[in-house]
Amino acid sequence: MNCYKLIRGQLDLAQITRRESLKLLGGSLAMLGPAGELLGDSNARGSQLKSEPNSKASLDGAISPFSTGQGCTTFTYRMALKPERNVTRRDPSDIIRYRGEYYVWYTKVVKSPGHEENAGYAGDVWYATSKDGLHFTERGLALGRGGRGCWDEHGVFTPNILVWRERFYLSYTGVPSPYSDQTRTAIGMASASSPAGPWHKHPTNPILQPQADHPAAFDSMRIDDSAFVVRGDDIMLYYKGRCVLDGRAGPAHTHMGVAIAKTPSGPFIKSQANPLVRGHEVLVWPQEHGVGTMVTNMGPRLIYVAPDGLHFKPHNPVAGAPAAPGLYRADNFRPNLNAKVPRWGLSMGRHADDIYLLRFDIHYHNQPTVRRSRSG
């Protein structure tokens, strides 16, 4: 059975939130690229836009789950932060819980004449909180762009969170000016004593850069989409790399890599095992004695597991995967050999030309497990 087949061959539009549009591609949810564009599968049969502009469903109504097929992990969705006219909210971070509140960070772009794209490259990092993990309220700017001549002058986007030794660390992608589709990006770090900030950018930024001197390297063009797993004394920073030789086709050929450090400020040393898996978005979590990852775009839609955090093997497919997702990190980044699989997170939805945040819940078929590696 095809894992990407929808319930009764289509989405149950009665359950789609009001005025919400979903792009479908070959029977699965289409992913949104860094510029808000529709990213297709290499084996897709074309795209089709379906919408229900006059739906009377509640804004808290859930999108129907995709059919399980045989052995597929599936997802259900509901509104987390409502769409707003001419505002893009995208690329949510992992979610943490601190003193009874859930925190998430994301890229925000306010469109203006001449700047109407959905790209995060010209964004800032904002944050929102929630008491119940379902309904989020925007709180304000967390991290702004750098000043004139700074490595992050044009934009800061794709944030992610790390909690380490009772302090909070926010990684982000910095974009220099002037910007073009050939501009290289790098990853920086900021820290704070509270998830509400204020955040202070590290003076050693950027902490991770492309291998510009090695054009054939998988990350010679751009690196972004950082995410963290703490294993013992190691901080593992997983990231997405794009090769300069792929040119404008680069987004379709991105791969995940990892760099490892002993402290959040680095130095982060890229692993010799890179690249690890193919995929356009980075999503990782601690899984028992190892690490799990889910490829949601530009690669086989699969959950992978790696006992050593480096050598990933496919576990089972996913259907209707979230776009640019972040996970609720119940482990709070503590080294934990009994870490459980994630259950929910936030991802991107699209209403007309505006991108907003959805909550997704995960329904596993064959829950991922990791056998202890010989070296573990």
C-alpha positions as CSV (number, residue, x, y, z in Angstrom):
1,M,0.0,0.0,0.0
2,N,1.2,3.5,-0.8
3,C,2.0,5.4,2.4
4,Y,1.3,8.7,0.7
5,K,-2.3,7.9,-0.2
6,L,-4.7,10.1,1.6
7,I,-7.8,9.1,3.5
8,R,-10.4,8.1,0.8
9,G,-8.0,9.6,-1.7
10,Q,-8.4,13.2,-0.4
11,L,-8.2,15.4,2.7
12,D,-11.4,15.7,4.8
13,L,-11.9,19.4,4.0
14,A,-14.6,19.7,6.6
15,Q,-11.9,19.3,9.2
16,I,-9.5,21.9,7.7
17,T,-9.2,25.1,9.7
18,R,-11.0,28.1,8.3
19,R,-9.7,29.8,5.2
20,E,-6.7,27.4,5.2
21,S,-5.1,26.2,2.0
22,L,-3.0,23.1,1.6
23,K,-0.8,22.3,-1.2
24,L,-0.8,18.6,-2.2
25,L,1.9,16.9,-4.1
26,G,1.5,13.4,-5.4
27,G,-0.9,12.6,-2.6
28,S,1.2,14.0,0.2
29,L,1.6,17.3,1.9
30,A,4.0,19.4,-0.1
31,M,6.9,21.0,1.7
32,L,7.7,24.7,1.6
33,G,11.2,25.8,0.7
34,P,13.3,28.6,2.3
35,A,11.5,31.1,0.1
36,G,8.1,29.8,0.7
37,E,8.1,28.0,-2.6
38,L,6.5,24.6,-3.3
39,L,9.3,22.0,-3.2
40,G,8.5,18.9,-5.2
41,D,9.6,15.3,-5.1
42,S,11.7,14.1,-8.0
43,N,9.1,11.4,-8.6
44,A,6.1,13.7,-8.1
45,R,3.4,13.8,-10.8
46,G,2.7,17.5,-10.5
47,S,1.1,19.7,-7.9
48,Q,-2.5,20.6,-7.1
49,L,-3.8,23.4,-4.9
50,K,-6.9,22.6,-2.8
51,S,-8.6,25.0,-0.5
52,E,-11.7,25.5,1.4
53,P,-12.1,29.3,1.8
54,N,-15.7,29.1,3.1
55,S,-15.2,26.4,5.7
56,K,-17.1,27.0,9.0
57,A,-14.7,24.8,11.0
58,S,-13.2,26.1,14.2
59,L,-9.7,27.5,14.1
60,D,-8.8,24.9,16.6
61,G,-10.1,22.1,14.4
62,A,-7.6,19.4,13.5
63,I,-6.6,18.5,10.0
64,S,-7.5,14.9,9.3
65,P,-4.7,12.4,9.6
66,F,-3.3,10.7,6.5
67,S,-3.9,7.0,6.0
68,T,-1.4,4.8,7.7
69,G,-0.8,2.6,4.7
70,Q,1.4,-0.2,5.8
71,G,4.0,0.7,8.4
72,C,3.8,4.4,8.1
73,T,4.1,7.0,10.9
74,T,1.3,9.6,10.5
75,F,0.4,13.1,11.8
76,T,-2.6,15.2,12.8
77,Y,-2.5,19.0,12.8
78,R,-4.2,21.9,14.5
79,M,-3.7,25.7,14.6
80,A,-1.0,26.9,17.0
81,L,-0.5,30.5,16.0
82,K,-3.1,32.0,13.7
83,P,-2.1,33.4,10.3
84,E,-1.8,37.2,9.9
85,R,-2.1,39.2,6.7
86,N,1.3,40.0,5.1
87,V,3.2,38.3,7.9
88,T,5.2,35.1,7.6
89,R,6.0,33.0,10.7
90,R,8.1,29.9,9.7
91,D,10.9,27.5,10.7
92,P,9.9,26.9,14.3
93,S,12.6,25.8,16.7
94,D,12.3,22.8,19.1
95,I,10.0,23.6,22.0
96,I,11.0,23.6,25.7
97,R,9.0,23.8,28.9
98,Y,10.3,26.2,31.6
99,R,8.5,27.1,34.8
100,G,5.1,25.9,33.5
101,E,5.3,27.5,30.1
102,Y,6.2,26.2,26.6
103,Y,8.6,28.3,24.5
104,V,9.2,28.3,20.8
105,W,11.3,30.5,18.5
106,Y,10.7,31.1,14.8
107,T,11.5,33.3,11.8
108,K,9.2,36.3,11.3
109,V,9.1,38.3,8.2
110,V,6.7,41.3,7.8
111,K,6.1,42.0,4.1
112,S,6.3,45.5,2.7
113,P,6.1,46.9,-0.9
114,G,9.1,45.5,-2.7
115,H,9.7,42.9,0.0
116,E,6.7,40.5,-0.4
117,E,8.4,37.2,-0.5
118,N,8.0,34.5,2.1
119,A,11.7,33.9,2.4
120,G,13.2,33.8,5.9
121,Y,16.5,35.2,4.6
122,A,15.4,38.7,5.5
123,G,13.8,37.7,8.8
124,D,14.2,38.2,12.5
125,V,13.8,35.7,15.3
126,W,10.7,36.1,17.4
127,Y,9.2,33.9,20.2
128,A,5.9,32.7,21.5
129,T,4.7,30.9,24.7
130,S,1.9,28.6,25.7
131,K,0.4,27.2,28.9
132,D,-1.0,24.1,27.3
133,G,1.2,23.4,24.3
134,L,-1.8,24.0,22.0
135,H,-2.5,27.7,21.9
136,F,0.6,30.0,21.5
137,T,0.8,33.7,22.0
138,E,3.5,35.8,20.3
139,R,5.7,37.6,22.9
140,G,8.1,39.7,20.8
141,L,11.5,39.9,19.2
142,A,14.1,37.6,20.5
143,L,17.0,38.2,18.2
144,G,17.5,40.9,15.5
145,R,19.7,41.4,12.6
146,G,23.3,42.6,12.9
147,G,24.5,46.1,12.2
148,R,26.0,47.4,9.0
149,G,28.9,45.2,7.8
150,C,28.1,42.3,10.2
151,W,28.0,38.7,9.0
152,D,24.2,38.7,9.9
153,E,23.3,42.1,8.6
154,H,20.6,41.0,6.0
155,G,18.7,38.5,8.2
156,V,18.7,36.0,11.1
157,F,16.4,32.9,10.7
158,T,15.9,29.2,11.4
159,P,16.6,29.4,15.2
160,N,16.9,26.5,17.5
161,I,17.2,26.1,21.3
162,L,19.7,24.3,23.5
163,V,19.6,24.2,27.3
164,W,23.0,23.5,28.9
165,R,24.1,23.9,32.5
166,E,21.1,25.9,33.4
167,R,21.6,28.4,30.7
168,F,19.8,28.9,27.4
169,Y,21.5,29.0,24.0
170,L,19.8,30.1,20.7
171,S,21.4,29.1,17.5
172,Y,20.5,30.8,14.3
173,T,21.4,31.3,10.6
174,G,23.0,34.6,9.7
175,V,22.7,36.1,6.3
176,P,25.2,38.9,5.1
177,S,24.4,41.8,2.9
178,P,24.1,42.2,0.0
179,Y,22.0,39.1,-0.4
180,S,21.5,37.0,-3.6
181,D,20.7,33.3,-4.3
182,Q,24.5,32.8,-4.3
183,T,25.1,34.3,-0.8
184,R,26.7,31.9,1.7
185,T,25.2,31.6,5.1
186,A,26.6,30.5,8.5
187,I,25.4,29.6,12.0
188,G,25.7,31.8,15.0
189,M,24.9,31.5,18.7
190,A,23.3,33.7,21.4
191,S,22.8,33.0,25.1
192,A,20.6,34.1,27.9
193,S,19.8,33.3,31.5
194,S,16.1,33.0,30.7
195,P,14.2,31.8,27.7
196,A,12.5,35.2,27.6
197,G,16.0,36.8,27.1
198,P,17.6,39.2,26.7
199,W,19.8,37.3,24.3
200,H,23.5,38.2,23.7
201,K,25.2,37.2,20.5
202,H,28.5,35.4,21.1
203,P,31.6,37.4,20.1
204,T,33.1,34.4,18.4
205,N,30.2,34.2,15.8
206,P,29.7,32.6,13.5
207,I,30.4,29.3,15.2
208,L,30.0,27.2,12.0
209,Q,30.7,28.2,8.4
210,P,30.5,26.6,5.0
211,Q,33.5,24.8,3.5
212,A,34.0,27.6,0.9
213,D,37.5,26.4,0.1
214,H,36.2,22.9,-0.9
215,P,33.6,23.4,-3.7
216,A,32.7,19.7,-3.9
217,A,31.9,19.5,-0.2
218,F,28.2,18.9,0.6
219,D,28.2,22.1,2.7
220,S,30.4,24.4,0.5
221,M,27.5,26.8,-0.3
222,R,25.2,27.2,2.7
223,I,24.7,25.8,6.2
224,D,21.6,26.3,8.3
225,D,18.8,24.5,10.2
226,S,20.8,23.7,13.3
227,A,19.4,21.3,15.9
228,F,21.0,19.8,19.0
229,V,21.4,16.5,20.9
230,V,23.6,16.2,24.0
231,R,25.4,12.8,24.3
232,G,27.6,12.5,27.3
233,D,30.0,15.4,27.3
234,D,29.4,16.1,23.6
235,I,27.1,18.7,22.2
236,M,26.1,17.5,18.7
237,L,25.0,20.3,16.4
238,Y,23.2,18.8,13.4
239,Y,22.8,21.1,10.4
240,K,21.8,21.2,6.7
241,G,24.5,21.7,4.0
242,R,24.2,22.8,0.4
243,C,26.9,22.3,-2.2
244,V,27.9,25.3,-4.4
245,L,28.3,23.0,-7.4
246,D,24.5,22.2,-7.3
247,G,23.7,25.9,-8.1
248,R,20.1,26.8,-8.0
249,A,19.1,23.1,-7.8
250,G,20.9,23.1,-4.4
251,P,17.7,22.8,-2.2
252,A,16.9,19.5,-3.9
253,H,20.3,18.1,-3.0
254,T,20.8,19.1,0.6
255,H,22.2,16.7,3.2
256,M,22.4,16.7,7.0
257,G,25.8,16.8,8.7
258,V,26.9,17.2,12.3
259,A,29.6,19.2,14.2
260,I,30.6,18.3,17.7
261,A,31.8,20.5,20.6
262,K,32.3,20.4,24.4
263,T,30.7,23.8,25.0
264,P,27.9,25.7,23.2
265,S,30.3,28.4,22.0
266,G,32.5,25.8,20.3
267,P,34.8,25.1,18.7
268,F,32.5,22.8,16.7
269,I,34.4,20.2,14.7
270,K,32.6,18.7,11.7
271,S,32.4,14.9,11.7
272,Q,34.4,12.8,9.2
273,A,31.2,10.8,8.8
274,N,29.4,13.8,7.0
275,P,27.1,13.9,5.2
276,L,24.8,11.7,7.2
277,V,21.5,11.5,5.4
278,R,19.8,13.3,2.5
279,G,17.1,15.8,3.4
280,H,16.2,19.5,3.3
281,E,15.1,20.0,6.9
282,V,16.9,18.9,10.1
283,L,14.9,17.2,12.9
284,V,16.8,15.2,15.5
285,W,16.1,13.8,19.0
286,P,17.8,11.6,21.6
287,Q,16.4,8.0,21.2
288,E,17.3,5.6,24.0
289,H,21.1,5.0,23.5
290,G,21.3,6.8,20.1
291,V,19.8,9.5,18.0
292,G,16.7,9.6,15.8
293,T,16.0,11.8,12.8
294,M,13.0,12.2,10.5
295,V,13.5,13.3,6.9
296,T,10.4,15.4,5.9
297,N,11.5,16.9,2.6
298,M,13.9,16.4,-0.3
299,G,14.7,12.8,0.5
300,P,13.0,9.5,1.3
301,R,10.3,10.3,3.9
302,L,11.7,8.1,6.6
303,I,12.5,7.9,10.3
304,Y,16.2,7.0,10.7
305,V,18.0,5.9,13.9
306,A,21.7,5.8,14.7
307,P,23.2,4.2,17.8
308,D,26.3,6.4,17.6
309,G,24.5,9.5,16.3
310,L,26.4,9.3,13.0
311,H,25.5,6.2,11.0
312,F,21.7,6.4,10.4
313,K,19.7,3.4,9.2
314,P,16.1,3.7,8.0
315,H,13.4,2.5,10.4
316,N,10.0,3.2,8.8
317,P,8.3,5.6,6.4
318,V,6.2,8.7,7.3
319,A,3.1,10.0,5.6
320,G,1.9,13.6,5.5
321,A,5.1,14.8,7.3
322,P,5.2,18.3,8.8
323,A,7.0,21.2,7.0
324,A,10.1,22.6,8.7
325,P,9.2,21.0,12.0
326,G,10.5,21.5,15.5
327,L,9.9,19.0,18.4
328,Y,8.8,19.3,22.0
329,R,12.0,18.3,23.8
330,A,10.8,16.6,26.9
331,D,14.4,15.5,27.6
332,N,15.3,19.2,28.0
333,F,18.7,18.3,26.5
334,R,19.8,16.3,29.5
335,P,21.9,13.2,28.6
336,N,19.3,10.4,29.1
337,L,19.7,6.8,28.1
338,N,16.0,6.3,28.6
339,A,14.9,9.1,26.3
340,K,11.5,8.4,24.7
341,V,10.4,9.1,21.2
342,P,8.9,12.6,20.6
343,R,5.1,13.0,20.6
344,W,4.4,16.5,19.2
345,G,5.9,19.6,17.8
346,L,5.2,22.7,15.7
347,S,5.5,23.1,11.9
348,M,4.5,25.5,9.1
349,G,1.1,25.9,7.5
350,R,0.1,28.1,4.7
351,H,-2.9,30.4,4.3
352,A,-2.9,32.0,0.9
353,D,0.5,33.7,0.7
354,D,1.0,33.8,4.5
355,I,2.9,31.1,6.4
356,Y,2.0,30.4,10.0
357,L,2.5,27.8,12.8
358,L,0.7,24.5,13.2
359,R,0.9,22.0,16.0
360,F,1.4,18.4,14.9
361,D,0.9,15.2,16.9
362,I,2.8,12.0,15.9
363,H,1.2,8.6,15.6
364,Y,3.8,5.9,15.3
365,H,3.6,2.6,13.5
366,N,6.4,0.5,14.9
367,Q,7.9,2.9,17.5
368,P,11.6,3.6,16.7
369,T,14.1,1.7,18.9
370,V,17.9,1.8,19.0
371,R,20.2,-1.0,19.8
372,R,23.2,0.0,21.8
373,S,26.3,0.3,19.6
374,R,29.4,-1.8,20.5
375,S,31.2,1.4,21.5
376,G,28.2,2.7,23.5
